[in-house]
Amino acid sequence: MSMATRTGAGSGDGWPASSHVADSHDVIRVHGARENNLKDVSIEIPKRRLTVFTGVSGSGKSSLVFDTIAAESQRLINETYSAFVQGFMPVLPRPDVDVLEGLTTAIIVDQQRLGSDPRSTVGTVTDVNAMLRILFSRLGRPHIGSPNAFSFNVPSVRGTGAATVERGAGRSVRQEFVLTGGMCARCEGRGRVSDIDLSQLYDDSLSIAGGAFTIPGWKSDSFWTVRVYAESGFLDPDKPIREFTEREMRDFLYREPTKVKVEGVNLTYEGLIPKIQKSFLSKDREAMQPHIRAFVDRAVTFTACPDCGGTRLSEAARSSRIGGVNIADACAMQISDLAGWVRGLDEPGVAPLLAALLRTLESFVEIGLGYLSLERPSGTLSGGEAQRVKMIRHLGSSLTDTTYVFDEPTVGLHPHDIQRMNDLLLRLRDKGNTVLVVEHKPETIVIADHVVDLGPGAGAAGGAVCFEGSVEGLRGGGTITGRHLDDRAALKEAVRRPSGVLEIRGASANNLREVDVDIPLGVLVVVTGVAGSGKSSLVRGSIPAGAGVVSVDQGAIRGSRRSNPATYTGMLDPIRKAFAKANGVKPALFSANSEGACPGCNGAGVVYTDLAMMAGVATTCVECDGKRFQASVLEHRLGGRDISEVLAMPVEEAREFFGSGEARTPAAHAVLGRLADVGLGYVSLGQPLTTLSGGERQRLKLATHMADEGGIYVLDEPTTGLHLADVEQLLGLLDRLVDSGKSVIVIEHHQAVMAHADWIVDLGPGAGHDGGRVVFEGTPADLVASRSTLTGEHLAAYVGG
């Protein structure tokens, strides 16, 4: 099109004034969405705008944004690939919705924790390590090989032998090859080695037959454990272990898996060390029963690998340097410092690589993660840090007309950092993208172009659109969010007096600088500071052992789709016993994982049909109609309800049900009371754990720990995922914990929790090596009065001080 043509009917900007039909597709239209608790939701979301979705926890925000809009966009994109490629991709079912129109490519940036594989680091998940490996393979001196020679995931391999070349008549040739990898051979690229204290496994003054094993669950008559050792034929079961010969000791501790016959049964004998590693160390520590966890903590210590010093890399990889810096040094640097080092490299031969590397490192700094290092294990990142790490690759993207979907991007951010995150969201929008944000923080809600408020309640009481429009319209709309949008907590008139102190001396974990601090006990203490200032290092990494601490974080709860709040909290046991007692049958009948399971679906409630590269189909089991139990089990009732109806109850309803009458079950009622106290009254007893958010998981863990004996509770950002209206309930819960004699330490950024505290410990003044110091400790009123720190300034502005 010539310039004359383009400006002929111009409107002043060089383009025709008349609109094109393509410009009419300016909304994402959702009609009849019924995913999870959504009740035939129909809305229109403007494109190329910032839309914030609000509502109480469990109101259906994620069901609409992630499980409907984003899920369908991803499914449609996957369908554009060939059947062969789709066979290697995750299979996504179509969401339960009548119409979805106007979708664009969706990029999901959620809070799912990054992989906790011990070899996964910040550098590997962001591809920065890949660029550094290429850089060192080109510029490092001495030159040691390809990029693989600098990778701690690649072992060195050597081989030699005869190879037959199938060419012509074919002939054998002698081949020799060497693949140089960067993996430390001793720790296999993990950076840490485990050391098992043998004295915690057995008493060497006793024989195996005499009860030498001190491992939990290993009883002398146990057919699968102790008797395998006693009757294997490799050892003398009546000889004290300290008198074993060298060969017996080697067989006892390290023997490879070997088939043996015990009383005519074929079993596998394996050395004690590898057996313990498989039985205990390969499992998630948080998923262990308390006595097993205590045994593992007692018997196993993890130390930095002595061969590589914890760098994960071989000696050869560490010997190659660029200007005196090896790749291990580069990965150990704070990312903001590493960016400065890369900026100082003047190498025209690798200029494109240096530019890409520097751009990525500067994105870390821009997004507020400059305090991290590339060697940081990805599993140790918080949910908020993980989400911001995922944002890195999108900041410099040239894509436009894309839908970016964020799940509470301000999680883990100090009020000082929230403005920076808001700027990033607006920048993505201003490039012509549609930005959808699920958020509770008023600082982010107020920058929205469009607000969708779901509710009015949670669970079955939610799933409807209560309001959509502008922020000003929300304020006057009369919804729960609108009424609480401008809520501000006031400073306490009087603070509690401490009953003692918890002394922390010389704390130097991560970036802490020999910190000495006395944390008052018997009161509500808030530890705050900008992201990366050292809060978690102080509270979770420096509290002395044996202090009676119960730590409740937002880590994932391991479990399948069969795991639910009833099984996780142990509440299902007293419920099953109550059903069994009322009906005169066995408790096992009331377990969908045991005797009572429907044979048609094995207790899953649905039957899964795998259709290869197409979406698998989950159909409701025709035998049990999705109730998961045999028909004969559902004939047994307690208080007029069968077991499937009880598992479908929300916590609040179940609390009332088990509190009185024929169904009165004190053990279950007590657990349900704790679940309601932490704000999970809307969650059903049988809801799969895999569907819970990070904040819901933390509150579920808190409910299970509320009956623990520990006197000190450490909570990691308990306001995560909480609606403005729910924060007040949380503050009431924290008060009840303190008033019951507990000491509560909260790592938190929310100003309402800070204002409600009895004592504040503020770390900073910055992040990484600019932090690690206590910059204030005292009452919230003193912090507001002094305004001596960033936290003090924001808290003063919040309370109007």
N, C-alpha and C positions, 0 to 999 in steps of 0.2 A: 504494500500500500504506500503510495507516494505521500509526501508531506502535504501536498495540495489537497489530496483526497481526505487526509485525516483531519485537516483543519477547516475544510470547507463548511461543514455544519457545526463548527466548533462551539464549545461552551466555555472557552477561555483556557482550557488545560490541554488542548491538542487532541481531544477525543470527541467523537460524535455525541451530541446531547441525548439522542434517542437511546433508550436502554435496549440491551440485547436480551434475548430470551434466556441466555445462560445466566444472566444476572439475577434471575428470579429464584434461583436455588440458594437462598440466603439463610435458611434455617434447617436444623436437624429436627425432623418431626417424629415423635414417638407416639404411637397410638396403641392402647390396650396392653401395657406392660404388666405382667403378672409374676415376674421372677421373685422367688422367695415370698416376702410378705407384701409385695406391691399389689394394689387393688385396682387393676385396670387403669393404670396411670396413663394419661395422655397430655403431652406438653410439646411446645415448640421452643427450641433452644437456638438463639441467634448465633450465626457463624461469625468468625473473626472478632469475637468479643470474649471478655473474661466473665465466665458464669460460675458463681459459687453456690454449692449445694449445702444447705444447712439442715439442722433438725437434731432432735435428741438421739442418743446412742440407740441403735436398733430401729430407727424410723424408716430405713429403706434407702438411704443415700447411696451406699455402695452397691446395693442391688440394682439401682437405676443406672448409675454411672459406669461401674466396672462390669457387673454381671449382665447388663443389657446392651448399652451403647458400645462400650469398648470391646466387649466380647464378640458382638456381631460384626464389628468392623474388622477385627482380626480374623474371624472365621471366613469372611468374604475375601479377604486378601489371600488367605491360605488356599482358597479354592481356585485362585488364578494359576497356581503351580501345577505341574504335571502330576499324574497319579503316582509316578515313581518318587518324585520329591516329597509329595504329601505323606508317603509312607514313612518318612523319617521325621515328620513334624508332629507336634502334639495335636491330638484330635479334639476339636472344640464343637460341642453341641450347639444347636440354634437356641437362643434364649426364648423364653415363653413370652412372646409379644406378637401382636397382630400385624403392625406396620412399623417399619423403620426406614425413613427416607432421608436423603440428603447427607448420608454418612460420608466422612472423609477418612483417610488413613489415620488410625489411632496409635499414638505412642504412649504406652502406659508407664508411668513412673510411680511405683507404689512403695509401701514400707516393708515388703517382704524381705526378711533378713537375707543377706548374701550367703552363699554356700559356706558352711563351716568346715569344709575340708581343710585339714591342717596345711596343705600346700597352697591354699587360696589366699592371696594377699590383695591389698589395695592396688598394687602395681599390676597384678595379673588380671584382675577383673576390669580394669580400665584400659588395658592394652599398652600402658606406659612401659611396662617391663619389656614387651616385645620390641618397642622402638629403642629402648636402652640396649638391648642385646645386639641389635643390628649396629648401633652406634659403636659399641665396644669391639665388635668383630671387625669393624672397618678401621677404627682409629687406635684401638688398644695396643700397647706395646709392653711385653712381647706379644706378637700375634699368636693366638693359640688355636684358632679354628673358626668355624661357622658360628652363627648366633646360638645354635644348640649348646655350644661349649660354655655359654653363660647362663643356661637355664637350669634351675634346681629341680625341674621336673623331668629332665632327660639324663638317664644314667649313661656312663661310658660303657661301650660294648666292644669287645675284641673277639675275632673269630678267624679260624683258619681251616682249610680242608679242601677236598677235591670237589670240583663242580663240573658237570657235563654240559657242554655247549651244544644245543641241538641245531647244528648248522652243517649241511652236507652229510657226511658220514657220521659226524658227531665225534667229539674227542673230549677226554677229561683233562682239565687244567687245574693247576694248584692256585687257589684263591686265598687272599688274606685281606681282611678289612678291619678298620678301626673306626668306630663312631665315638667322637669325643663329646661327652655331655658335661654339664656343670653341676650335677647332683653330688652332694657330699655322700660318700658311700656309707658312712657310719649311721647317720640319722635319716638317710634316704630322702633328703630334701625337706625334712620337717623342722629342722633347727633345734629340736629338743629330743632328748632321749629319756625313756622311763626307767626308773630304778626301783625294783620290787624288793621290799624288806622281807627277806625269807622268814625272819623271826615272827612276823605277823601271819604267816601261812601255816606254820607247824611248830610244835615243841620238839626240838631234836633230841631231848632226853627220853622221849617216849617212842614206842614202836607204832607202826601204822595200825596194827590190830589193837594196840593199847590206847587208841584215841589221840594220836599225835596231831591231827589236823585241827586248826582253829579257824577255818574258813566258814562263814555263815552258811548254814544249810547242809554242810558236809558231815552227816552223822555216820557212825561206824557201820550201820547196817544198810547204808545207801547203796543200792545195786549199781547205780550209774556213775558214782564217783569213787568213794573210798574202796569199795570191794573190787573195782577194776584194778586199783593199785595193789591191793592185798593179794589178789588171786591171778595176777598177770603172769607170774613165773619169772619176771625180771628182777624182783626184789624179795627179800626175806621179810615177811610181814611181822615177824616176832622180834626182829632185831631193832634196837634203838637207832633212829636215823643218823645220829652222830657217829655210829659205828659202821655205816655203809662203806663199801669199798669205792674206789674212784669210779669204776665202771657202773656200779649200782647208783651212785650219786648222779652220774651223767644220764643214765636211763631214767632216773627218778625226776630230774629237773628238765631235761632237754630232749628226750627221745622223740623222734618223728612219729606221726600217727601210724600205729601198727595194729592190725587185726588180732584180737585175742578171743579165746572162748572162756566164758565164765558160766559154770553150771549149764553147759550146753547151749548157751546163748552167744551169738557172735557180737562182740563189742569192739570199740576202738580204744586202744590205750594211747595216751599222749603225755609227754612230759608236763610237769606241773606248771612251769613258766608259760609255755604257749597256751595251755588250757586256761590259765587265769586270764591271760591277755584276751582270749576269744570270749570267755564267759563274762568278764567284767569290764575290761578296758575298751572293748569295741562298742559298748553301749553308752547312750546319752546319760551323763551323770544325773541330770535333773529328773530323769524318768525312773531312777532307781528308788527302791524303798529306803527309808531313812537308815535302817541298820546296815544295808548293803553299801549305801553311800558313805557311811562312817567308816566301814571296813576299807573301802577303796582309798579314802583320804588318809587312812592310817598306814596302809600297806604300800602305797605307790607314791613316789615323788618324781616330778618332772624337772629336769635340769637342762641348761643350755648344752648343746652338743660340744664336747671338749675338742673334737677335731676341727670343726668349722667356726666355733665360737658363737653358734646360734645364727650364722649368716645363711645357712642351708647350702652354701656353695663349696665346690671342691677347691683345693689349694691352687690348682692351675687357673681357675676362673678368677681367683682373688689376686693372682700375681700380675694380671694384665691391667695396665693403668692408662688413664688419659690425664696428663698433667698432674700426676701424683694421686689421682682418685681412682679407686677400683669400683666395680659395679656394686659391690656390697656397701661401700661407703656412700655411693650415690643413693642407694635404696634406703639407707639409714638416715639420710638427711631429712630435715623438715622440708616439705614440698616447696614452701616459699623460698627456702635457701637453695634448693635444687634448681629452681627456676632461674635464680641469679647465676648459678654455676653454668647452666646451659647457655644463658644469654652471653656469657663471656667467651664461649667457644667460637673461634673464627676459622671455620673449615669449609671453604667453597665447595669441596668435593661432596659434602653431605648436607649442603644447605637446605634442600627440601625436607630432609628428615629432621634437622634441628628446628626448622620453623614449625613443623607439625608437633614435635615434642614440646616445644616452648608454649605453643598455643594451648595444648592440653593442660600443662602444668599451671599456666596462668588462669585457666578456667577453675582449677581447684581453689586458687587464692580468691578469685572473684566470687565464688559461691560460698566462701567462708570455711573452706576445709584446708587452708594452707598450713595448718598446724599438724596435719597427718604426715606420716612417712609411708613410702611405698612398701616397706617391709611389714607394715601393720597387718596382722591376720584379719581377713575380711569378716570372719565370724565374730570378732570382738567389736565391730561397729554397732552403734545403736540404730534403731529403726530410722530415725531422722537422718543420721549420717549416711546410712545405706541408700536412702532415697536421694540424697543430694549427690552421692557418688554416681548414681545412675543418671543424674541430670547432666553430668560432665559432657557426655558425648553429644548432647543436643544443643549446647549453648552456642557453638559456632556453626551450627548447621545452616545451610542455605535453603532448606526446604521451607515452603510456604503452603498455605491452605491445608495444613495438617492439624489434627486434633490432639492436643496434649492433655493427658488425664493425670491429675495429681491427687494423692491421698494424704491430706494434712501435711503439706510441705513445710509448715512451721514447727513441726514436732522437734523437740530438742534444741530449739533456737531461743537464745536470750532475746528479750525485747529489743535490744540494740541491733540484733541481726535480722529481725523480722522485716525491717524496712528494706534491707538488701534483697531478701527473698521476694518481697513484693515488686521491687524494681525488675527482677528477672522475669517474673510472671508477666508483667506489663510489656517487657521487651519482646517476649515470645508472641504476645498478642499483636503488638505493633508491627511485627513482620508479616502480618496477614494470617495468623494461625488462630484456631479456635482453642481456647484454654478452659478446661473444665476442672474445677477444684472442689474437693470435699474438704470442708474446713469448719472449725469451731471458733478460732481466734477472731475477735472483733476487728483487730488491726488489719486482717486480710479480707474479712467480709466487706468492710467499708470501701475497698477499692474496686469492688465488682461493678461491671456494667449491668449485670443481670443476676438476680438472686432467685433460687428455687428452694423453698422451705418445705421439708417433708415432715409428716407427723400424722395426727397431733401427738401420739404417744409412741411407744416402742413395741416391737414384735407385732402381735395381732392387733394392737391398738394403733399401729402406724400404717405406713404404706400408701398414704394419700398425699397429694400436693395441697398444702395449706395456703401457700402464697407463692406467686411468681411476679417479679417486677423489679423496680429499682430499690436501692438501699433505703431511700427516704420512704418509699411505700412500705417497706418491711417494718420500719420503725413505727409506723402508724397502723400496721395491719392487724394488730391484736394477737398475733401468734406468740408462742412461748419464746421463740428466738427474738422476735421484735421487742417483746417486753423486757428481755434480759440483755439486749444488745449494749445498752449503756450502763449496765450494772457496774458498780465499783465497790469493792470491799473496803471497809474502814479499818484503821489500825485499832488493835485491842486497847481498851482503856487500862487494863491491868494484865501483866504477864505472870505466868506461874513461876514459883521458886524452884530451882533445881534441887534434886535429892542427892546429887553427887556429880562426879565428872568422869568421863571416859578419856583417858590420857592417850594422845597420839604423839610420839616423839621421833624426830628425825625421819619423817616420811619422805622417801625419795623415789617412790614408784613412778615410772614414766617421766613426766616433766616436773614433778614436785621437787622443790628445792629445800630439802632438810626441814620440812615443815613441822613445827611444834604447835599443837592446838589442844585445848581442853573442850570437849563436847559435853555440854550439860546433860545430865540424865533426869528422867522423870518429867520431861517437858517436850514440846514440839519444836524440833530444830530443823531449819531449812538451810541446806547447803546450795549456794547458787553461784553464778558467774557465767561469763560468755562460754559458748561451746568450745571445748578444748582447753579450758582453763585448769583442769585437774580435779574436778568434782568427784568423778567416779574413782579416780586413782586414790583420792584421799579417803573416801567413805568405804569403798568396796575393796580397795587394795591395801589399805594401811591400818585398818582396825585390828588390834592384836587378837591372836587366836584365843579361843576360850572365853570370849567376852559375852557369849550367849546371844549371838546375833542371828536374827531371822531375816534373810535377804530375799526380797521379792522384786524380780525384774520383769522385763517384757519379752524375754526369750521365748521362742516357740515351744509349745507343748507337743511332745512327740505323741502321735497316736494316729490310728486309721480312721476311716469314716465311721467305724463302729464305736469309737471312743466318744463319750459325751460327758456333760457336767455330772451326771449321776454316777458314772463309773469313775471319773477322775477324782471326785471328792470322797469316794468310798461310801456315798449315801445309798447306793443301790443294794449293798449287803443287808442293812437293816430293813429296807423295803422288801427285798425278796423273802427275808425271814418272816416278816409280818404277813405277807401273802401265804407263805407256807403254813404258818401257825393257824391262820384263819380258815384254811382249807384242808388241813391235815395231809399235806403232800410235801415233796422235797423242795428245798429252795432252788435247786438247780433248774427246775422247770421254768423259773421266771427269769432266766438268762437267755437272751437271743444269741449268745455265743456258746451255749451249752445244750442241755437236754431239751429245753423248750423251743429251740430254733425251728422255724418252718423248714421242712426238708426241701421245698421247692427253690428257695433262695438262700438257704443256709443262714437265715437270720438277718439278711441284708435288707429285706423289704422290697428290693428291686432285682430284676434279672438283667445282666449286662450282656449285650450281643456285640461282639467285635466285628466291625465292617471294614477292616484294614484301613485304607487311607481315608475312608469316609467317616463321618462322626459315628461313634458307637451309639447304640440305642439302649437306654435304660428304661425298661418297661416295668410297671408295677406288677409285683408277683401276683398271679391269678389265684394261687392257693391261699395266701394269707391276706390278700388285698392291701399289701404294703404294711401290715401291722407287725411283721417280723416273727410272730409266734405261731405255733400250732393252734388249730382251732380248739383242741381240747384244753389247752392252757388258758385260752381266753374265756373259758366257761367259769374259771375260778375268779372270784371277786373279793375285793376288800373295800368296805364302805360304799358298795354299789358300783365300783369302777374296776375294770380289768387292767392288767399290767400295761397294755399298749396305751390305754387312755391316760394312765398316770404319767407315762413317759412323755406324752404330748402336752402335759400341763406346763404353763409358765411357772416360774419359781414362786411368785406371790400366791397363785392359786393353790399350788402344792403345799405351801406353808400353812395355809388355812386348812387344807384337807387333812394333813397329818398332825394337826394341832389338837384335834378333839374328836370325840365320837369313836365309832368302831375302828377307824383307821388311825387312831392316835399312835404315833411312833416317835417317842422323844428323841432318839438318836438322829432320825432323818429330819425332824423338825428343827433341831439345833443347827444342822448344816444348812438347811434352807434359810434359817434366820440370818446366818452369816452371809449367804449369797445375796439376800435382799439388802443387807446392810451395806454391801459394797456396790450397790447399784445395778445388780444383775437380775432384778425381779422380773424382767420381761423375757429372759432366756428360758426356753423349754428344757426340761430335764433330759430329753433325748436328742437335743440338737448336736450334730457332729462338731467336735472340737476344731476340725479343719475350717469351719466357717466363721470362727471367732476372730475379731480384730486384735491388734496388739494390745490395746487398752483393755479389752475384755479379757484377754488371756491373763494380763497382770492382775486384774481384779479377781479373777477366778483363783489364781495362785494365792492372793492375799486372803481370800475366804478360807482356803484350806489351811493356811498357816495361823489363822487367828486363834486356833485352839492350842498352838504349840506352847511349850514351856518357856521358850526364849524370852528374855526381858527387853531386848532391843530390836525394834523393827526398822529395817532400811528399805525404803520405797524409792524406785527409780521413775520419776515423772508420772505419778499416778493420775494426773489430769489428762494424760494422752487419751484421745478419743472421747473425752467428756464434753457434753454440751454445757453451755454457760449456766443453764438451770441446774445441772447436776453437780457443779463444783461446790455449791453450798452443802449438798448432801455429803460429799466427800469430806469437807471440813468438819462436819458433824461426826463422821466416822473417826477421823483422826483424833478429835477431842475425846471421843468415847474410849479409844485405845489408851490415850494418855491418862485419862481419869481412872482407868482400870488398873493403873500401876505400871503400864508399859512406857518405855522410852521410844519415841518415834523420830527417826532421822529421814528427812525427805530431800532427795535431789530434785530440784524443781526450778522452773523459770516463770511459772504463772504468778502474776503479781498478787492475786487474791490469796494464794497460799502463803506468799511471803508476808503479806500484811497480817495474816492470822497467826504467824509463828510467835513463839516465845523468845526465840533466839535465832539469829542469822549468822552464818559463816559465809563470807563472800570471797571467792577466789579470783585471781586475775594478776595484773590488770588486763592482760590480753590472753591470747591462745598460744598453745605450744610453748616454745622457749620464752615467749613473752608473758607467760602465766606461771602457774605453779607456786604462787605465794598467797598467803591470806592477807587480803587488803582491808578487810573489816570483820570484826566479830562483836556482836552486841544485839540490842533489841531493835525491832523494826523502826520504832520511833526515833531512836538514835541515828539509824541509817538515813532516814528521811531528813532529819534535822541537819546532819552533816553534809549530805549530798557529796560525799568524798569519792564515790565510785560511780561507774556507769550504772550499776544496779540501783544505787541510791537515787540517781537522777530520774531513772524511769519509774521507780517506786513512788517517788515524791510527786511526779506528774500524774501517776495513776490514782493516788489517794487525794490529789488536790492539795498536797502539802506545800 
